[in-house]
Amino acid sequence: MTKYQIIAVLVMALFTYLPRFLPLTFFRKKIESKFINSALYYLPYAVLGALTFPGVFSSTPHLIESCAGIIIAIYFSYKGKGLVFVAIAAILASYVVQFII
């Protein structure tokens, strides 16, 4: 490994370890604030959505196929279906639209 690669790995390790380590050191008691609890509860979902949603549009060759999958996924998730069902339904919807186009 070169010096640049070692430094890059150390910097990445630092910035991925700090967000996990700092809450353990500063929050020893149970958090009583409803606002902070709700923010911490929804934060993983927001981050996951922000990371995956842009990739959905480039997952198929045409934008129409991606939009069909997104619409089906939103519909079934709104209806309360499970994650696996929603994912399979979205994949099938984009696959069917691909054959129609």
VODREN-733186 format. One record per residue: residue number from 1; chain; z, x negated, y of N, C-alpha, C in turn. Coordinates in nm, 2 decimals, decimal comma. Layout:
BEGIN
{seq:NUM&mol:A&nz:Z&nx:X&ny:Y&caz:Z&cax:X&cay:Y&cz:Z&cx:X&cy:Y}
...
//
This chain:
BEGIN
{seq:1&mol:A&nz:0,00&nx:-0,08&ny:-0,12&caz:0,00&cax:0,00&cay:0,00&cz:0,00&cx:-0,09&cy:0,12}
{seq:2&mol:A&nz:-0,07&nx:-0,04&ny:0,22&caz:-0,07&cax:-0,11&cay:0,35&cz:0,05&cx:-0,08&cy:0,43}
{seq:3&mol:A&nz:0,07&nx:-0,16&ny:0,54&caz:0,18&cax:-0,13&cay:0,63&cz:0,17&cx:0,01&cy:0,69}
{seq:4&mol:A&nz:0,04&nx:0,04&ny:0,73&caz:0,02&cax:0,17&cay:0,79&cz:0,06&cx:0,29&cy:0,70}
{seq:5&mol:A&nz:0,02&nx:0,28&ny:0,57&caz:0,05&cax:0,38&cay:0,48&cz:0,20&cx:0,40&cy:0,45}
{seq:6&mol:A&nz:0,27&nx:0,28&ny:0,45&caz:0,42&cax:0,29&cay:0,43&cz:0,49&cx:0,36&cy:0,55}
{seq:7&mol:A&nz:0,44&nx:0,32&ny:0,67&caz:0,50&cax:0,38&cay:0,79&cz:0,46&cx:0,53&cy:0,80}
{seq:8&mol:A&nz:0,34&nx:0,57&ny:0,76&caz:0,31&cax:0,71&cay:0,76&cz:0,39&cx:0,79&cy:0,66}
{seq:9&mol:A&nz:0,42&nx:0,73&ny:0,54&caz:0,50&cax:0,80&cay:0,44&cz:0,65&cx:0,81&cy:0,49}
{seq:10&mol:A&nz:0,70&nx:0,71&ny:0,56&caz:0,83&cax:0,72&cay:0,61&cz:0,85&cx:0,82&cy:0,72}
{seq:11&mol:A&nz:0,75&nx:0,83&ny:0,81&caz:0,75&cax:0,92&cay:0,92&cz:0,74&cx:1,06&cy:0,86}
{seq:12&mol:A&nz:0,65&nx:1,09&ny:0,77&caz:0,65&cax:1,22&cay:0,70&cz:0,77&cx:1,26&cy:0,63}
{seq:13&mol:A&nz:0,83&nx:1,16&ny:0,57&caz:0,96&cax:1,19&cay:0,50&cz:1,07&cx:1,23&cy:0,60}
{seq:14&mol:A&nz:1,07&nx:1,16&ny:0,71&caz:1,17&cax:1,18&cay:0,81&cz:1,16&cx:1,33&cy:0,87}
{seq:15&mol:A&nz:1,03&nx:1,36&ny:0,90&caz:1,01&cax:1,49&cay:0,96&cz:1,02&cx:1,61&cy:0,86}
{seq:16&mol:A&nz:1,01&nx:1,58&ny:0,73&caz:1,03&cax:1,69&cay:0,64&cz:1,17&cx:1,70&cy:0,59}
{seq:17&mol:A&nz:1,25&nx:1,59&ny:0,60&caz:1,39&cax:1,59&cay:0,56&cz:1,48&cx:1,64&cy:0,67}
{seq:18&mol:A&nz:1,45&nx:1,61&ny:0,80&caz:1,53&cax:1,66&cay:0,91&cz:1,55&cx:1,81&cy:0,91}
{seq:19&mol:A&nz:1,45&nx:1,89&ny:0,90&caz:1,47&cax:2,04&cay:0,91&cz:1,56&cx:2,09&cy:0,80}
{seq:20&mol:A&nz:1,56&nx:2,02&ny:0,69&caz:1,65&cax:2,06&cay:0,57&cz:1,79&cx:2,01&cy:0,59}
{seq:21&mol:A&nz:1,80&nx:1,89&ny:0,65&caz:1,93&cax:1,83&cay:0,66&cz:2,02&cx:1,88&cy:0,78}
{seq:22&mol:A&nz:1,95&nx:1,90&ny:0,89&caz:2,03&cax:1,94&cay:1,01&cz:2,10&cx:2,07&cy:1,00}
{seq:23&mol:A&nz:2,05&nx:2,17&ny:0,94&caz:2,13&cax:2,30&cay:0,93&cz:2,26&cx:2,28&cy:0,84}
{seq:24&mol:A&nz:2,25&nx:2,19&ny:0,74&caz:2,36&cax:2,17&cay:0,66&cz:2,48&cx:2,10&cy:0,74}
{seq:25&mol:A&nz:2,44&nx:2,01&ny:0,83&caz:2,54&cax:1,94&cay:0,91&cz:2,60&cx:2,02&cy:1,02}
{seq:26&mol:A&nz:2,52&nx:2,11&ny:1,08&caz:2,57&cax:2,18&cay:1,20&cz:2,63&cx:2,31&cy:1,17}
{seq:27&mol:A&nz:2,58&nx:2,38&ny:1,07&caz:2,63&cax:2,52&cay:1,04&cz:2,72&cx:2,51&cy:0,92}
{seq:28&mol:A&nz:2,84&nx:2,49&ny:0,94&caz:2,94&cax:2,48&cay:0,82&cz:2,99&cx:2,62&cy:0,79}
{seq:29&mol:A&nz:3,00&nx:2,71&ny:0,90&caz:3,06&cax:2,84&cay:0,87&cz:2,94&cx:2,94&cy:0,85}
{seq:30&mol:A&nz:2,97&nx:3,06&ny:0,80&caz:2,87&cax:3,16&cay:0,79&cz:2,82&cx:3,21&cy:0,92}
{seq:31&mol:A&nz:2,69&nx:3,23&ny:0,94&caz:2,64&cax:3,27&cay:1,06&cz:2,66&cx:3,42&cy:1,08}
{seq:32&mol:A&nz:2,72&nx:3,46&ny:1,18&caz:2,76&cax:3,60&cay:1,21&cz:2,66&cx:3,67&cy:1,29}
{seq:33&mol:A&nz:2,58&nx:3,60&ny:1,37&caz:2,48&cax:3,67&cay:1,46&cz:2,37&cx:3,74&cy:1,39}
{seq:34&mol:A&nz:2,35&nx:3,87&ny:1,42&caz:2,25&cax:3,94&cay:1,35&cz:2,11&cx:3,89&cy:1,39}
{seq:35&mol:A&nz:2,10&nx:3,85&ny:1,52&caz:1,97&cax:3,80&cay:1,56&cz:1,93&cx:3,67&cy:1,49}
{seq:36&mol:A&nz:2,02&nx:3,58&ny:1,48&caz:1,99&cax:3,45&cay:1,41&cz:1,96&cx:3,48&cy:1,26}
{seq:37&mol:A&nz:2,04&nx:3,56&ny:1,20&caz:2,02&cax:3,60&cay:1,06&cz:1,89&cx:3,66&cy:1,04}
{seq:38&mol:A&nz:1,85&nx:3,75&ny:1,12&caz:1,72&cax:3,81&cay:1,10&cz:1,60&cx:3,71&cy:1,13}
{seq:39&mol:A&nz:1,62&nx:3,62&ny:1,23&caz:1,52&cax:3,52&cay:1,25&cz:1,51&cx:3,43&cy:1,13}
{seq:40&mol:A&nz:1,62&nx:3,39&ny:1,08&caz:1,62&cax:3,30&cay:0,96&cz:1,56&cx:3,37&cy:0,84}
{seq:41&mol:A&nz:1,58&nx:3,50&ny:0,83&caz:1,53&cax:3,58&cay:0,71&cz:1,38&cx:3,59&cy:0,72}
{seq:42&mol:A&nz:1,32&nx:3,61&ny:0,84&caz:1,18&cax:3,63&cay:0,85&cz:1,10&cx:3,51&cy:0,87}
{seq:43&mol:A&nz:1,16&nx:3,40&ny:0,90&caz:1,10&cax:3,27&cay:0,93&cz:1,01&cx:3,22&cy:0,82}
{seq:44&mol:A&nz:1,05&nx:3,22&ny:0,69&caz:0,96&cax:3,17&cay:0,59&cz:0,83&cx:3,26&cy:0,58}
{seq:45&mol:A&nz:0,85&nx:3,39&ny:0,59&caz:0,73&cax:3,48&cay:0,58&cz:0,63&cx:3,45&cy:0,70}
{seq:46&mol:A&nz:0,69&nx:3,43&ny:0,82&caz:0,60&cax:3,40&cay:0,93&cz:0,53&cx:3,27&cy:0,92}
{seq:47&mol:A&nz:0,60&nx:3,17&ny:0,87&caz:0,54&cax:3,04&cay:0,85&cz:0,43&cx:3,05&cy:0,74}
{seq:48&mol:A&nz:0,46&nx:3,11&ny:0,63&caz:0,36&cax:3,13&cay:0,52&cz:0,24&cx:3,20&cy:0,57}
{seq:49&mol:A&nz:0,26&nx:3,31&ny:0,65&caz:0,14&cax:3,38&cay:0,70&cz:0,06&cx:3,29&cy:0,80}
{seq:50&mol:A&nz:0,13&nx:3,22&ny:0,88&caz:0,06&cax:3,13&cay:0,98&cz:-0,02&cx:3,02&cy:0,91}
{seq:51&mol:A&nz:0,03&nx:2,98&ny:0,79&caz:-0,04&cax:2,87&cay:0,72&cz:-0,15&cx:2,92&cy:0,64}
{seq:52&mol:A&nz:-0,14&nx:3,04&ny:0,58&caz:-0,24&cax:3,08&cay:0,48&cz:-0,34&cx:3,17&cy:0,55}
{seq:53&mol:A&nz:-0,31&nx:3,24&ny:0,65&caz:-0,41&cax:3,34&cay:0,71&cz:-0,54&cx:3,28&cy:0,76}
{seq:54&mol:A&nz:-0,54&nx:3,16&ny:0,83&caz:-0,66&cax:3,10&cay:0,87&cz:-0,75&cx:3,06&cy:0,75}
{seq:55&mol:A&nz:-0,69&nx:3,02&ny:0,64&caz:-0,76&cax:2,98&cay:0,53&cz:-0,83&cx:3,09&cy:0,45}
{seq:56&mol:A&nz:-0,78&nx:3,21&ny:0,47&caz:-0,85&cax:3,33&cay:0,41&cz:-0,99&cx:3,34&cy:0,46}
{seq:57&mol:A&nz:-1,01&nx:3,32&ny:0,59&caz:-1,15&cax:3,34&cay:0,64&cz:-1,25&cx:3,24&cy:0,59}
{seq:58&mol:A&nz:-1,20&nx:3,12&ny:0,55&caz:-1,30&cax:3,02&cay:0,50&cz:-1,29&cx:3,01&cy:0,35}
{seq:59&mol:A&nz:-1,23&nx:3,11&ny:0,28&caz:-1,22&cax:3,10&cay:0,13&cz:-1,35&cx:3,15&cy:0,06}
{seq:60&mol:A&nz:-1,43&nx:3,23&ny:0,13&caz:-1,55&cax:3,28&cay:0,07&cz:-1,67&cx:3,24&cy:0,16}
{seq:61&mol:A&nz:-1,79&nx:3,24&ny:0,11&caz:-1,90&cax:3,20&cay:0,19&cz:-1,93&cx:3,29&cy:0,31}
{seq:62&mol:A&nz:-1,90&nx:3,42&ny:0,30&caz:-1,93&cax:3,51&cay:0,41&cz:-1,81&cx:3,57&cy:0,46}
{seq:63&mol:A&nz:-1,81&nx:3,60&ny:0,59&caz:-1,69&cax:3,66&cay:0,65&cz:-1,66&cx:3,80&cy:0,61}
{seq:64&mol:A&nz:-1,77&nx:3,87&ny:0,57&caz:-1,75&cax:4,01&cay:0,53&cz:-1,67&cx:4,02&cy:0,40}
{seq:65&mol:A&nz:-1,69&nx:3,93&ny:0,31&caz:-1,61&cax:3,92&cay:0,18&cz:-1,47&cx:3,90&cy:0,21}
{seq:66&mol:A&nz:-1,44&nx:3,80&ny:0,30&caz:-1,30&cax:3,77&cay:0,33&cz:-1,23&cx:3,89&cy:0,40}
{seq:67&mol:A&nz:-1,30&nx:3,96&ny:0,49&caz:-1,24&cax:4,07&cay:0,55&cz:-1,21&cx:4,19&cy:0,46}
{seq:68&mol:A&nz:-1,30&nx:4,20&ny:0,36&caz:-1,28&cax:4,31&cay:0,26&cz:-1,15&cx:4,28&cy:0,18}
{seq:69&mol:A&nz:-1,13&nx:4,15&ny:0,14&caz:-1,01&cax:4,11&cay:0,07&cz:-0,89&cx:4,13&cy:0,16}
{seq:70&mol:A&nz:-0,90&nx:4,10&ny:0,28&caz:-0,78&cax:4,11&cay:0,37&cz:-0,74&cx:4,26&cy:0,39}
{seq:71&mol:A&nz:-0,84&nx:4,34&ny:0,41&caz:-0,82&cax:4,49&cay:0,43&cz:-0,75&cx:4,55&cy:0,30}
{seq:72&mol:A&nz:-0,80&nx:4,51&ny:0,19&caz:-0,74&cax:4,56&cay:0,06&cz:-0,60&cx:4,51&cy:0,05}
{seq:73&mol:A&nz:-0,58&nx:4,38&ny:0,08&caz:-0,44&cax:4,32&cay:0,07&cz:-0,34&cx:4,39&cy:0,16}
{seq:74&mol:A&nz:-0,39&nx:4,41&ny:0,28&caz:-0,30&cax:4,48&cay:0,38&cz:-0,27&cx:4,62&cy:0,33}
{seq:75&mol:A&nz:-0,37&nx:4,69&ny:0,28&caz:-0,35&cax:4,83&cay:0,24&cz:-0,25&cx:4,84&cy:0,13}
{seq:76&mol:A&nz:-0,27&nx:4,76&ny:0,02&caz:-0,18&cax:4,76&cay:-0,09&cz:-0,04&cx:4,71&cy:-0,06}
{seq:77&mol:A&nz:-0,03&nx:4,61&ny:0,02&caz:0,10&cax:4,56&cay:0,06&cz:0,18&cx:4,66&cy:0,14}
{seq:78&mol:A&nz:0,10&nx:4,74&ny:0,23&caz:0,17&cax:4,84&cay:0,31&cz:0,22&cx:4,95&cy:0,21}
{seq:79&mol:A&nz:0,15&nx:4,98&ny:0,10&caz:0,19&cax:5,08&cay:0,01&cz:0,30&cx:5,03&cy:-0,08}
{seq:80&mol:A&nz:0,34&nx:4,91&ny:-0,07&caz:0,46&cax:4,86&cay:-0,14&cz:0,43&cx:4,80&cy:-0,28}
{seq:81&mol:A&nz:0,31&nx:4,76&ny:-0,30&caz:0,27&cax:4,70&cay:-0,43&cz:0,32&cx:4,56&cy:-0,44}
{seq:82&mol:A&nz:0,33&nx:4,51&ny:-0,56&caz:0,38&cax:4,37&cay:-0,58&cz:0,28&cx:4,26&cy:-0,53}
{seq:83&mol:A&nz:0,33&nx:4,14&ny:-0,52&caz:0,25&cax:4,03&cay:-0,48&cz:0,14&cx:4,00&cy:-0,57}
{seq:84&mol:A&nz:0,16&nx:4,00&ny:-0,70&caz:0,05&cax:3,97&cay:-0,79&cz:-0,06&cx:4,08&cy:-0,79}
{seq:85&mol:A&nz:-0,02&nx:4,20&ny:-0,78&caz:-0,11&cax:4,31&cay:-0,77&cz:-0,20&cx:4,30&cy:-0,64}
{seq:86&mol:A&nz:-0,13&nx:4,28&ny:-0,53&caz:-0,20&cax:4,26&cay:-0,41&cz:-0,30&cx:4,15&cy:-0,41}
{seq:87&mol:A&nz:-0,26&nx:4,04&ny:-0,46&caz:-0,35&cax:3,92&cay:-0,47&cz:-0,47&cx:3,95&cy:-0,56}
{seq:88&mol:A&nz:-0,45&nx:4,01&ny:-0,67&caz:-0,56&cax:4,03&cay:-0,77&cz:-0,65&cx:4,14&cy:-0,71}
{seq:89&mol:A&nz:-0,60&nx:4,24&ny:-0,64&caz:-0,68&cax:4,34&cay:-0,58&cz:-0,77&cx:4,28&cy:-0,47}
{seq:90&mol:A&nz:-0,71&nx:4,19&ny:-0,39&caz:-0,78&cax:4,13&cay:-0,28&cz:-0,89&cx:4,04&cy:-0,33}
{seq:91&mol:A&nz:-0,87&nx:3,97&ny:-0,44&caz:-0,97&cax:3,88&cay:-0,50&cz:-1,08&cx:3,97&cy:-0,56}
{seq:92&mol:A&nz:-1,04&nx:4,08&ny:-0,63&caz:-1,15&cax:4,16&cay:-0,69&cz:-1,23&cx:4,23&cy:-0,58}
{seq:93&mol:A&nz:-1,17&nx:4,27&ny:-0,47&caz:-1,24&cax:4,33&cay:-0,36&cz:-1,34&cx:4,24&cy:-0,30}
{seq:94&mol:A&nz:-1,30&nx:4,12&ny:-0,27&caz:-1,40&cax:4,02&cay:-0,22&cz:-1,51&cx:3,98&cy:-0,32}
{seq:95&mol:A&nz:-1,47&nx:3,98&ny:-0,44&caz:-1,57&cax:3,95&cay:-0,55&cz:-1,67&cx:4,07&cy:-0,56}
{seq:96&mol:A&nz:-1,63&nx:4,19&ny:-0,55&caz:-1,72&cax:4,31&cay:-0,56&cz:-1,81&cx:4,31&cy:-0,43}
{seq:97&mol:A&nz:-1,75&nx:4,28&ny:-0,32&caz:-1,83&cax:4,28&cay:-0,20&cz:-1,94&cx:4,17&cy:-0,20}
{seq:98&mol:A&nz:-1,90&nx:4,06&ny:-0,26&caz:-2,00&cax:3,95&cay:-0,28&cz:-2,12&cx:3,99&cy:-0,36}
{seq:99&mol:A&nz:-2,10&nx:4,08&ny:-0,46&caz:-2,22&cax:4,12&cay:-0,54&cz:-2,29&cx:4,23&cy:-0,47}
{seq:100&mol:A&nz:-2,23&nx:4,31&ny:-0,38&caz:-2,30&cax:4,41&cay:-0,31&cz:-2,39&cx:4,35&cy:-0,20}
{seq:101&mol:A&nz:-2,34&nx:4,24&ny:-0,14&caz:-2,42&cax:4,18&cay:-0,04&cz:-2,52&cx:4,09&cy:-0,10}
//
